[in-house]
Structure formats: C-alpha cells, structure tokens
Amino acid sequence: MKEVDISIILPGFIKQFPPKTVHIDGTFSCGNLLLDAFKNAEHLLITKGPSETKKTDIQLNDTAVLEEIVFSEKIEEKPYYILSHKSMSGLVSPQYLMEFWKNIKSKHTQTITTSTLQHFYTDHFETNIIDVNWLCIGGLQGLQILKGLGEYIQNIQGLIVRTLVEDYNNKHELGCYQADLNTYLVNKGFIEVANLATLHPAFQLGLYIRDHASELKQKSNNLLKEQESKRQLQTEKTKLEQSYAETQNHLKKLISEKTIWQTDLNDLKRDLEDASRQLKDLPSIKTEIKKISHLSTTLNDLRFNIFLNGHANRDVVKKLWTHLAEKYYKNKAFAKAAEYFQLALDIDPDNAWCIQGIAESMARADTAPTSFWYVPEQKINMDIYGRWDATVRTYRRALAIDPKVTSKFNETFPPEILSNGSETTENPIFIVGCGHSGTSILLRIIGNHKNIWPVRKESALFLRPDTWLKDKMSQWDTQSREEKKIRWVEKTPPNIFQIPRLLASRSKAQIIIIIRDGRDVVTSLKNRKGYEHIQDRIDRWLYDNMAGLPYWNHERVHVLKYEDLIAETGKTLKQLCKFLNEPYDSDMLKFHEKQEEWYTDSLKKPKMIKNNQDHNNLRNWQVNQPIFDGRGHWKKGMAKEELQIFETSCKQMMSELGYS
C-alpha cells in the first residue's frame, strides 16, 4: 500500500462515514491532526495510560478524557513499563524497543489491570452504551486491543492503527504487524485504504474502512438462502394444509358416526328408564340391578355431601375435609388431596396447613393442573403465572400465615427416601435460594470444578413426582460419568421449599443456600413478569428465605452470602470446597473463559429488558462474564417509597440473615 498523507484522504472517509463517537486511545505523533479531523464528531473519547501526556490541545464541545486505562485482549494483571520516551510507555518490555530507540530508558515498572474494549464500552458507562464508530489506536499492542473488542467490532466503521512495517525481521513481542493486522481485519469486514509514515521508519499508521461491498455480497447470499428456506417451508406448509384437510374430512365422518351412535344410546337409556319404572315394585330384581351398576358410589357421595352441607358445625366439616385430604395425600393421590384441601380452605381461608397441603399437592401431582383447582384465587394464579409460579406463590402464602408450617408439614409427612444405595452419585449438590441472589453464577463456578458436572438448565424438581425425580437423577449420574466427573450439581431456586425432599433423595446429598441483600434482590426483580408490584417482589425474597431458615444448621446444608462471594472470593470458595469435601480448584474462577449457551444462544447483553427472552439473553450473558460486583444496586434502582415499604416488611428478616 502506497503511503498517503492521511490529512488529505481522511476527511473524505469521515464524510462517507460520519463519526458519532470517536475513541482515541494512546499517544499519536499526529494527535492534533486527528483531533482537528474529527472536530465535527458528536462525541470525542480520549483514553490514556498511566504515564501519557495529560494535556489535550484541542477540546471539542463534548470531550471526555479518561486516564489510567490500558487496553488488551483480556482483563488481566500485567506489568506496565514507564519509559523516558512517553509515547512508548506501555505493556512492551523496553528490551524489545531498544532496537528502534537506542537511548530509551526505563524509569520504573508498575502492575496494572488491563481492560478490554468490549468490557469498557458495555460496563464502564452505567447509563448508556456509547456509540463508538471510529477508533484510533496509538499503542504498540493494536492487534491485541482489537481482539478485545469482541462482537462490538461490528459497530466500527473506521480504524486508525499504529503498526510495525513488514521489512523489519526481528519482530520480538511488539505485537502489531501490518500483515497480521490486515489478515485479521479483512476477516472482520475491513479494507486497508491508506497508511502514513510516522517519525520512526519502523512504524506507520494504517487507515482501515468497513468494506460494505463484501458485506452486501454476504447479505445477498444470505437472502438467497433465506428465500430458498422460505420456499421449502411453503412447500411443507402446503403438504400440511392438505393433510389437515384430509384429517378434517375424516373427523367430520367420525362425528357423523358418533351422532348415529349417540341416538342409539339415548334410545337405550329411555328403554332402561321405562324398565326401571316397571321394576320399582320388584325388590329382588332391583337389588340385582344395583349390583351391576355404578350408581351406588355416586349415591353414597351424594348422601355424604348432603350431610356435610346441612351440618351446622362448620368446624367439624372443615376437619372432615382436612382428614380426607391428608388421607389422599398420604396415599399419593395428590390431585384428589388438593381438591379436599381446597374444600377445607373454603371454610377457613387462612388455614396455613391446608394452603401448604395445596402447594405440596401441586408440586407432586402427576396430572394436568387445571383438573383440580377449585378455589377461584388458585385458578386465577394458574391462568396468569402457570404452574411454577402459582405453586411458589401458594408456598409463600402459607409461610406468611405460619412461618413454621413448612417444617411442620414435612415432619408429619416425611418425604419418601428414593435412594437404594446403588447410585453412582451418592453426594449430588443442590443450589437453592431466592431468585436473583447469585444462584446462576454460583452454578457456573462450581460447575467448573474438575470433579463436578453442572446441570445446565433449571429442572424444576419441586414440580415433579418422585418417579420422575428418581429417573432424572439417574440420567444425571450417567451424564456426569460420560464427562469424566464424579458428581453433579443442580440449581433451581424454588427447590428451597423442598429441602427435606432433596436431602432424602440421596444418602449424602448436599444443599447450598445462597442469600443476598434483600434490597438488591427486590431491585433486580423489577423487570420480571408477575413482579412489577413492590409487594410481590418483597414477598418473594422474604418467604423464599424464610423457607430455608429451619435448615441452616443441618450438617448437609451450607449457607453462603453473595456479598462474601464478591468481597472475599477465594476465602469463600475454599470454605465451600471444605463443606463439599472437595479440593480447592482455582480453575473454578476461569469459568468465563469457555462460552456456554445455558439459557439462549445469544452471548450479547441486551440493552433493555422488555420480555422473558430479553431476561434469558441477559442471564446467558451474565453467566459468561467474570465475577462482577452487583452489590448496592438498590441505591440507584429503588425509589424512596419502595425502600420505606421494604424496611417496614423486612427489618426482622434482614437482621436474621445478617444484614444491617
């Protein structure tokens, strides 16, 4: 590429790609030229390392200068060399620079934590994601810095990068060579249009512009593929429509035949009614008819209902309904048990025992939920929130009336022991707690231990019958063995309502309860469907944690604070490994180095949370990031009125959990 005066060619490309936010990183020998070229940009962002010149000669209307920031490919600690030649200070050791600057001297070295451009653009600015579309890199690590852009490189339209020219053979570790940079940027959709000699003949500035022609060709190819796919889908649709029409014709034929049979059946019923009237005076024949019919059960139930409805003592009736509910629950007829618990609840709406019984029946009933919800309020919850949310709201309602009802119910009806001693994993791990308390990131950390395999999606064990639970755990045994792991860890936050059942599932099963400052949890829940109202969010944090309190001192239960995980990560994980009887594995904290698609296939952080898909995309992005500090978000996200309501409702629970 022939050298061109960048001041001549650059304005034309700036006009073609108008700058929104221009980011200039590091020291440029032509710094004022760049500032002047971009003077009409909407925003100008300048970042500098620890030793770079503090003064900026040209100031635009909206200019931000940030110091003490050094970019690289990863977030990590590195030595930073402060040199007598300020523009060469940085991550490159002076011994590799002496070939080019013989008189260069090292003043001192300090350890710094580098950032990536992707992290800087998305997380450094809390209120808005800045719209950078021109990027100028003056350091010697240009290629590494660009690799740290990640997916954000799609937003960049123009690049100016300092490179080492090709005819210098002794490359050392300077890091950014023209050929390497060209290869990388061509693959990212850029084309080199010019370069400019610098004060030193070994270095030059390259100007790269987004190659929209190649992008247009790729989009055209994608469009052709999409059209072909649509054509195939249309063909399949036509076949399905034909099949549907044939099915409809067959169904009409069956309905016609059913009408004929129904007419015959009605005739038979009339004949039976005539015969019954004729035989009413013949007791012996009537007895025989009773034996071969199913009317006896219906008549007995009818007489029993007439007795109950006419009984003056409603407390006696409630006890009868409750007794029947408990009988069916003990015999695992959970749908029937829920029916009778709710009939008792019609008489005493604030009976925590019956509400807990309904919740436990909902969780274990292996049947369609809509077949046994008789209480109108419960039917509304089911229609709005689905079985998952309706069940946990029922658990919370019981705890709101009697905080000890969960432990009382499990003492009366202890969960079935599913373990037979032959399982390959005697000691699985279950993570429970109130949602938005750090359960997902804790699963990612533990799941990166060399001995532990993670169940990647919430399995909702608390909504499954025992047979399903036993079979699913056997599948996880097999999967963990196939991954060369000796045990597995599963995370579903509402499992906190069934800790005794999880402990009984395997002989050495262990539970981790993670807790978090309720103010941060309530703030984080604000965008979740069904939790728009402050009291719903408070109830979730309050009663989900209340369900776990009775088991804090159990020998197979470990309580972990989210705040300790952030503030004292190493110490907290070592204590956790000691509880799990596992060696501490430092690789647990490298979980983010392997990208996972746990909730969606998106690895990009959504700008706003508008629906459940956005929430799942956010969760998937979060579990692929290093541990970041989420403490104290309530200070910005919780209104004063909400804080007052929270403190009124949760002062005692905050104290019990160890928060002031």
C-alpha positions in Angstrom: 0.0 0.0 0.0 1.5 3.3 -1.1 1.9 5.9 1.7 -0.6 8.7 1.5 -0.9 11.9 3.5 -3.6 10.9 5.9 -4.7 14.5 6.4 -5.7 14.6 2.7 -7.6 11.2 2.4 -9.1 11.0 5.9 -11.7 13.9 5.5 -13.3 12.1 2.6 -13.9 8.9 4.5 -15.1 10.9 7.5 -17.7 12.4 5.3 -18.7 9.0 4.0 -18.9 7.5 7.5 -19.9 10.4 9.8 -18.4 10.0 13.2 -20.8 9.6 16.2 -18.3 8.9 19.0 -14.6 8.9 18.2 -12.4 7.0 20.6 -8.6 7.9 20.5 -6.5 5.6 22.7 -2.9 6.3 23.4 -0.4 8.9 22.2 -0.2 9.8 18.5 2.6 11.8 16.9 -0.2 13.3 14.7 -2.6 13.7 17.6 -3.7 17.3 16.9 -4.2 16.3 13.2 -6.6 13.6 14.3 -8.4 15.9 16.8 -8.8 18.5 14.1 -10.1 15.9 11.5 -12.8 14.7 14.0 -13.8 18.1 15.3 -17.4 17.7 14.0 -17.9 14.4 15.8 -20.9 14.2 18.2 -18.6 12.9 21.0 -14.9 12.5 21.5 -13.5 10.0 23.9 -9.7 10.0 24.8 -8.2 7.3 26.9 -4.6 7.4 28.2 -2.3 5.1 30.2 -0.6 6.0 33.5 2.3 8.0 32.0 0.9 9.6 28.9 0.7 13.3 28.3 -2.2 14.8 30.3 -2.7 17.9 28.1 -5.0 17.8 25.1 -4.5 20.8 22.8 -7.9 20.7 21.1 -11.1 20.4 23.1 -14.5 19.8 21.4 -17.9 20.6 22.9 -18.3 17.0 24.2 -14.9 15.6 25.0 -14.2 13.0 27.7 -10.6 12.3 28.7 -10.1 9.2 30.9 -6.7 8.4 32.3 -5.1 5.4 33.9 -6.7 3.0 31.4 -4.8 0.4 29.5 -6.5 -2.0 27.0 -5.5 -5.5 25.9 -7.1 -8.7 24.6 -8.2 -9.9 28.1 -8.9 -8.5 31.6 -5.7 -9.5 33.5 -2.8 -8.1 35.6 0.3 -7.1 33.6 3.5 -5.2 34.1 3.3 -1.6 32.7 6.7 0.0 31.8 7.1 3.7 32.4 9.8 4.8 29.9 11.7 8.0 29.2 10.1 8.1 25.7 6.5 8.6 27.0 4.8 7.6 23.8 6.4 4.1 24.0 5.4 3.5 27.7 3.1 0.6 27.9 3.0 -3.2 28.1 6.0 -3.9 25.9 9.3 -4.5 27.7 12.0 -1.9 27.0 14.5 -4.6 25.9 12.3 -5.1 22.7 12.2 -1.4 22.0 16.0 -0.7 22.1 16.4 -1.8 18.5 14.3 1.2 17.5 15.1 3.8 20.2 18.8 3.2 21.4 18.6 5.9 24.1 15.3 4.7 25.6 15.4 4.3 29.4 13.1 2.6 31.9 12.0 4.8 34.8 10.0 2.2 36.7 7.5 -0.6 36.3 4.1 -1.0 37.9 1.4 -3.7 37.9 -1.9 -2.7 36.3 -5.1 -4.4 35.5 -5.9 -4.2 31.8 -9.4 -3.8 30.4 -11.0 -4.9 27.1 -12.7 -2.5 24.8 -15.9 -4.7 24.9 -16.0 -4.5 28.7 -15.1 -0.8 28.6 -17.9 0.1 26.2 -20.6 -2.0 27.8 -19.9 -1.9 31.5 -17.8 1.2 32.2 -20.6 3.6 31.3 -23.6 2.6 33.5 -26.3 4.7 32.0 -25.7 4.4 28.2 -23.8 2.1 25.9 -21.6 4.6 24.0 -21.9 4.6 20.2 -18.3 4.4 19.0 -17.9 4.1 15.3 -14.4 5.5 14.8 -11.5 4.0 16.7 -7.8 5.3 16.7 -5.2 3.1 18.5 -1.8 4.6 19.1 -0.2 1.9 21.2 2.1 -0.9 20.0 -0.5 -3.6 21.0 -3.1 -2.6 18.4 -4.0 -6.2 17.3 -4.5 -7.4 20.8 -6.6 -4.4 21.7 -8.8 -5.0 18.6 -9.3 -8.7 19.6 -10.7 -7.4 22.9 -13.5 -5.6 21.0 -15.4 -8.9 20.7 -18.8 -8.5 18.9 -18.6 -4.7 19.3 -16.3 -4.6 16.2 -19.5 -4.8 14.1 -20.2 -1.2 15.2 -16.9 0.2 14.0 -16.8 1.9 10.6 -13.3 3.4 10.6 -10.0 2.4 12.2 -6.6 4.1 12.5 -3.9 1.8 14.0 -0.2 2.1 14.5 1.6 -1.0 13.0 5.2 -2.3 12.5 6.1 -2.4 8.8 6.9 -5.8 7.3 10.6 -5.3 6.3 11.7 -5.4 10.0 12.5 -9.1 10.5 13.4 -9.0 14.2 9.7 -9.0 15.4 10.2 -9.8 19.2 7.0 -9.2 21.0 5.9 -5.8 19.7 2.6 -7.3 18.8 1.1 -5.4 15.8 2.5 -6.2 12.4 0.9 -4.9 9.2 0.4 -8.3 7.6 -1.1 -9.9 10.7 -3.4 -6.9 11.2 -4.5 -6.9 7.6 -5.4 -10.6 7.7 -7.4 -10.1 10.9 -9.3 -7.0 9.7 -10.1 -8.5 6.3 -11.8 -11.4 8.1 -13.8 -8.8 10.1 -15.0 -6.9 7.0 -12.5 -4.1 6.7 -10.3 -2.9 3.8 -7.0 -1.0 4.1 -7.2 2.3 2.2 -4.1 4.2 3.2 -1.1 4.3 5.5 1.0 7.2 6.9 4.7 7.2 7.9 5.4 8.2 11.4 8.5 9.8 12.9 10.2 6.4 13.1 10.7 4.5 9.9 9.8 1.2 11.5 6.2 2.3 12.3 3.3 3.6 10.3 -0.4 4.4 10.7 -2.9 2.3 8.8 -6.3 3.6 7.8 -9.0 0.8 7.5 -12.6 1.3 6.4 -15.6 -1.0 6.7 -15.9 -2.9 3.4 -19.6 -2.6 2.7 -19.3 -4.2 -0.7 -18.3 -7.5 0.8 -21.0 -7.2 3.4 -23.6 -6.5 0.7 -22.5 -9.6 -1.2 -22.7 -11.7 2.0 -26.1 -10.3 2.8 -27.2 -11.1 -0.7 -26.1 -14.7 -0.3 -27.9 -14.9 3.0 -31.0 -13.5 1.4 -30.9 -16.1 -1.3 -30.6 -18.9 1.3 -33.4 -17.4 3.3 -35.6 -17.3 0.2 -34.8 -20.9 -0.6 -35.6 -21.8 3.0 -39.0 -20.0 2.8 -39.8 -21.8 -0.5 -39.1 -25.1 1.3 -41.2 -24.0 4.2 -44.1 -23.0 1.9 -43.9 -26.5 0.3 -44.1 -28.1 3.7 -47.0 -25.8 4.6 -48.9 -26.8 1.5 -48.4 -30.5 2.4 -49.5 -29.9 6.0 -52.6 -28.0 4.8 -53.5 -30.9 2.5 -53.0 -33.3 5.4 -55.1 -31.1 7.7 -57.9 -31.0 5.1 -57.9 -34.8 4.9 -57.9 -35.0 8.7 -60.8 -32.6 8.9 -62.8 -34.7 6.4 -62.1 -37.9 8.5 -63.1 -36.1 11.7 -66.4 -35.0 10.1 -67.0 -38.6 9.2 -66.3 -39.7 12.8 -68.6 -37.0 14.2 -71.4 -38.2 11.9 -70.9 -41.8 13.1 -70.8 -40.5 16.7 -74.2 -38.8 16.2 -75.7 -42.1 15.0 -74.3 -44.0 18.0 -75.5 -41.2 20.4 -79.0 -41.5 19.0 -78.9 -45.3 19.6 -77.5 -44.7 23.1 -80.3 -42.3 24.0 -82.9 -44.8 22.8 -81.3 -47.5 25.1 -81.3 -45.1 28.1 -85.1 -44.4 27.6 -85.7 -48.2 27.4 -83.7 -48.6 30.7 -85.7 -45.8 32.4 -89.0 -47.5 31.3 -87.8 -50.8 32.6 -86.7 -49.3 35.9 -90.2 -47.8 36.4 -91.8 -51.1 35.7 -89.4 -52.9 38.1 -89.7 -50.5 41.1 -92.0 -52.8 43.0 -89.8 -55.9 42.5 -87.1 -55.6 45.3 -85.2 -58.7 44.3 -84.7 -57.6 40.7 -83.9 -54.0 41.9 -81.1 -55.5 44.1 -79.6 -57.3 41.1 -79.6 -54.1 39.0 -77.9 -52.2 41.8 -75.1 -54.9 41.8 -74.3 -54.5 38.2 -74.5 -50.6 38.1 -72.1 -47.9 39.3 -74.9 -45.8 40.9 -74.0 -46.9 44.4 -70.8 -44.9 44.7 -72.5 -41.8 43.2 -75.4 -42.1 45.6 -73.1 -42.5 48.7 -71.1 -39.5 47.7 -74.4 -37.6 47.2 -75.7 -38.5 50.6 -72.4 -37.6 52.2 -72.4 -34.2 50.6 -76.0 -33.5 51.7 -74.9 -34.4 55.2 -71.9 -32.0 55.1 -73.8 -29.1 53.5 -76.6 -29.4 56.1 -74.3 -29.7 59.1 -74.4 -26.7 61.4 -70.9 -27.0 62.8 -68.6 -25.8 60.0 -65.5 -26.6 62.1 -66.5 -30.3 62.0 -67.0 -30.1 58.3 -63.5 -28.5 57.8 -61.9 -31.2 59.9 -63.6 -33.9 57.8 -62.4 -32.3 54.6 -58.9 -31.9 56.0 -58.9 -35.5 57.2 -59.9 -36.8 53.7 -57.2 -34.5 52.1 -54.5 -35.9 54.4 -55.6 -39.5 53.7 -55.4 -39.0 49.9 -52.0 -37.1 50.3 -50.5 -40.0 52.3 -51.7 -42.4 49.6 -50.1 -40.2 46.9 -53.4 -39.3 45.3 -52.3 -35.7 45.1 -54.9 -34.3 42.7 -57.7 -35.6 45.0 -55.8 -34.3 48.1 -55.7 -30.8 46.6 -59.4 -30.9 46.0 -60.2 -31.7 49.6 -57.6 -29.3 51.0 -59.3 -26.5 49.0 -62.8 -27.5 50.1 -61.5 -27.1 53.7 -60.0 -23.8 52.7 -63.4 -22.6 51.5 -64.5 -22.8 55.2 -61.2 -21.4 56.7 -59.4 -19.3 54.0 -56.4 -18.5 56.3 -55.6 -22.1 57.3 -51.8 -22.3 56.7 -51.8 -26.1 57.0 -54.3 -26.5 54.1 -52.5 -23.9 52.0 -49.2 -25.8 52.5 -51.0 -29.0 51.6 -52.3 -27.5 48.3 -48.7 -26.3 47.5 -47.2 -29.8 48.2 -50.0 -31.5 46.1 -49.4 -29.0 43.2 -45.7 -29.9 43.3 -46.2 -33.6 43.3 -49.4 -34.1 41.2 -48.6 -36.1 38.1 -51.7 -34.8 36.3 -52.9 -31.8 34.3 -53.0 -28.9 36.9 -56.3 -27.5 35.6 -58.1 -30.6 36.5 -58.1 -30.0 40.3 -58.1 -26.2 41.0 -61.4 -25.5 42.7 -60.5 -22.3 44.7 -61.1 -19.3 42.4 -58.0 -17.5 43.5 -55.8 -20.5 42.8 -57.4 -20.9 39.3 -56.5 -17.2 38.6 -52.9 -17.7 39.7 -52.6 -20.8 37.5 -54.0 -18.9 34.4 -51.7 -15.9 34.9 -48.5 -17.4 36.1 -48.5 -21.0 35.1 -47.9 -24.0 37.4 -44.4 -23.0 38.5 -45.3 -19.5 39.8 -48.7 -20.5 41.1 -47.1 -23.2 43.2 -44.4 -21.0 44.8 -46.9 -18.3 45.5 -49.0 -20.8 47.4 -45.9 -21.8 49.4 -45.3 -18.2 50.3 -49.0 -17.6 51.2 -48.7 -20.5 53.8 -45.5 -19.1 55.3 -47.0 -15.6 55.5 -49.6 -17.1 57.9 -47.4 -19.5 59.8 -43.5 -19.3 59.3 -43.1 -22.9 60.7 -45.8 -24.6 58.6 -43.3 -26.0 56.0 -41.2 -27.8 58.6 -44.3 -29.0 60.5 -45.8 -30.4 57.3 -42.6 -32.3 56.4 -42.4 -33.7 59.9 -46.0 -35.1 59.6 -45.5 -36.3 56.0 -41.7 -37.0 55.7 -40.6 -37.3 52.0 -40.0 -40.7 50.5 -36.4 -42.0 50.6 -35.6 -42.5 46.9 -32.1 -43.8 47.3 -31.5 -47.5 47.3 -27.7 -47.3 47.8 -26.8 -48.4 44.3 -26.4 -45.0 42.7 -23.1 -43.9 41.3 -23.5 -40.4 42.8 -24.3 -40.6 46.5 -23.5 -36.9 47.1 -25.1 -34.7 44.5 -25.2 -30.9 45.1 -28.3 -28.7 45.0 -28.1 -24.9 44.9 -31.3 -23.2 46.2 -32.3 -19.7 47.3 -34.4 -16.7 46.3 -34.0 -16.0 42.5 -31.7 -13.1 41.6 -29.4 -13.9 44.6 -26.5 -15.3 42.5 -27.6 -18.9 42.1 -26.7 -19.0 38.3 -23.2 -17.6 38.7 -22.6 -20.0 41.7 -23.6 -22.9 39.5 -21.1 -21.7 36.8 -18.3 -21.5 39.3 -19.0 -24.9 41.0 -19.6 -26.5 37.6 -16.1 -25.6 36.5 -14.6 -27.7 39.3 -12.6 -30.6 38.0 -14.8 -33.2 39.8 -18.2 -31.6 39.3 -20.6 -31.6 36.3 -23.3 -28.9 36.1 -26.9 -29.5 35.2 -27.1 -26.6 32.8 -30.8 -25.7 33.0 -33.2 -25.4 35.9 -35.0 -28.7 36.1 -37.9 -27.6 38.5 -37.6 -30.7 40.7 -40.0 -29.2 43.1 -42.8 -29.6 40.5 -42.1 -33.3 39.7 -43.4 -36.6 41.1 -41.0 -38.9 42.9 -40.7 -41.4 39.9 -39.7 -38.5 37.6 -37.1 -37.3 40.1 -35.6 -40.7 40.6 -35.3 -41.3 36.8 -33.9 -37.8 36.1 -31.2 -38.1 38.8 -30.1 -41.5 37.3 -29.7 -39.7 33.9 -27.5 -37.1 35.5 -25.4 -39.9 37.1 -24.8 -41.2 33.5 -24.1 -37.8 32.0 -21.6 -36.9 34.8 -19.7 -40.2 34.2 -19.6 -39.5 30.5 -18.0 -36.1 31.2 -15.4 -37.8 33.5 -16.8 -36.2 36.6 -17.6 -37.9 39.9 -20.6 -35.9 41.0 -23.1 -33.3 39.7 -24.7 -30.0 40.8 -28.2 -28.8 40.0 -29.8 -25.3 40.5 -33.5 -24.4 40.8 -34.1 -21.6 43.3 -37.6 -22.6 44.4 -36.3 -26.0 45.4 -35.7 -24.2 48.7 -39.3 -25.1 49.6 -38.5 -28.8 49.5 -35.1 -29.1 51.2 -36.2 -32.3 53.2 -37.2 -34.0 49.9 -33.8 -33.2 48.3 -31.9 -34.4 51.4 -33.9 -37.7 51.2 -33.3 -38.2 47.5 -29.7 -39.4 48.0 -27.9 -40.6 51.1 -25.2 -37.9 51.1 -26.9 -35.1 49.1 -25.7 -31.6 50.0 -27.6 -28.3 49.8 -26.1 -24.8 49.3 -28.4 -21.9 50.2 -27.2 -18.6 48.8 -28.6 -15.4 50.3 -28.3 -11.8 49.2 -29.2 -8.3 50.5 -33.0 -8.1 50.0 -32.8 -4.6 48.7 -30.7 -5.6 45.8 -32.9 -8.7 45.1 -36.1 -6.6 45.1 -34.5 -4.1 42.8 -33.2 -6.8 40.4 -36.7 -8.4 40.2 -38.3 -5.2 38.9 -38.4 -6.3 35.3 -39.7 -9.8 35.9 -43.2 -10.7 34.7 -45.5 -11.1 37.7 -43.3 -9.0 40.0 -44.0 -5.5 38.8 -45.6 -4.6 42.2 -43.1 -3.9 45.0 -45.1 -6.2 47.5 -44.8 -9.2 45.2 -41.0 -8.7 45.0 -40.7 -8.3 48.8 -42.9 -11.4 49.4 -40.6 -13.5 47.1 -37.4 -12.5 48.9 -39.0 -12.7 52.4 -40.7 -16.0 52.2 -38.3 -17.9 49.9 -35.5 -17.1 52.5 -37.9 -18.0 55.4 -38.4 -21.4 53.9 -34.7 -22.2 54.2 -34.1 -20.8 57.7 -35.1 -24.0 59.6 -32.3 -26.0 57.8 -29.4 -23.6 58.3 -27.8 -25.7 61.0 -28.3 -29.0 59.2 -25.0 -30.9 58.7 -25.6 -31.3 55.0 -26.6 -27.7 54.4 -24.2 -24.8 53.8 -25.3 -21.1 53.7 -23.3 -18.7 51.5 -23.6 -15.0 51.2 -23.5 -13.4 47.7 -21.6 -10.4 49.2 -18.9 -12.7 50.7 -18.6 -14.4 47.2 -17.8 -10.9 45.7 -15.7 -9.4 48.5 -13.7 -12.5 49.6 -14.0 -14.8 46.6 -11.0 -17.1 47.3 -11.8 -17.5 51.0 -15.5 -18.1 50.4 -14.8 -20.8 47.8 -12.3 -22.5 49.9 -14.8 -22.7 52.8 -17.4 -24.1 50.3 -15.0 -26.7 49.0 -14.3 -27.8 52.5 -18.0 -28.3 53.1 -18.3 -30.3 49.8 -15.2 -32.3 50.9 -13.5 -31.4 47.6 -10.0 -30.0 47.0 -10.0 -26.3 46.2 -9.7 -25.8 42.4 -8.6 -22.4 41.2 -10.0 -23.2 37.7 -13.4 -22.6 39.2 -12.9 -18.9 38.7 -11.9 -19.4 35.0 -15.5 -20.5 34.1 -16.0 -17.4 31.8 -13.1 -18.5 29.5 -15.4 -21.1 28.0 -18.5 -19.6 26.5 -21.8 -21.5 27.3 -25.3 -21.3 25.9 -27.3 -22.2 29.1 -30.4 -20.1 28.6 -30.2 -18.9 25.0 -27.8 -19.0 22.1 -27.1 -15.2 22.5 -23.9 -14.0 24.1 -24.7 -10.3 23.8 -26.0 -8.2 26.6 -29.5 -6.8 25.8 -29.8 -3.0 26.0 -33.2 -3.2 27.7 -35.3 -5.9 29.4 -38.7 -5.9 27.7 -39.8 -9.5 27.8 -38.8 -13.0 29.0 -36.5 -13.6 26.0 -34.5 -10.4 26.9 -34.2 -11.7 30.5 -32.9 -15.1 29.4 -30.4 -13.3 27.0 -29.2 -11.2 29.9 -28.8 -14.3 32.2 -26.9 -16.1 29.4 -24.6 -13.0 29.0 -24.1 -12.8 32.8 -23.0 -16.4 33.3 -20.3 -15.9 30.6 -18.8 -12.9 32.3 -16.1 -12.9 35.1 -17.5 -12.3 38.6 -18.6 -8.7 38.8 -19.8 -6.7 41.8 -23.6 -6.4 42.0 -23.7 -5.0 45.5 -25.6 -1.8 46.3 -27.6 -1.5 43.0 -30.6 -0.7 45.1 -29.1 2.7 45.9 -29.9 3.8 42.4 -32.7 1.5 41.4 -35.0 1.6 44.5 -37.4 4.5 45.0 -37.6 6.1 48.4 -41.2 5.0 48.8 -40.2 1.4 47.9 -37.4 1.4 50.4 -39.8 2.5 53.2 -42.2 -0.4 52.3 -39.2 -2.8 52.3 -37.9 -1.7 55.7 -41.3 -2.0 57.2 -41.8 -5.5 56.0 -38.3 -7.0 56.1 -36.5 -5.4 59.1 -36.6 -8.7 61.1 -35.6 -11.0 58.2 -32.7 -8.7 57.2 -31.4 -9.0 60.8 -31.8 -12.8 60.9 -29.9 -13.1 57.6 -27.1 -10.9 59.0 -27.8 -7.6 57.1 -28.0 -4.3 58.8 
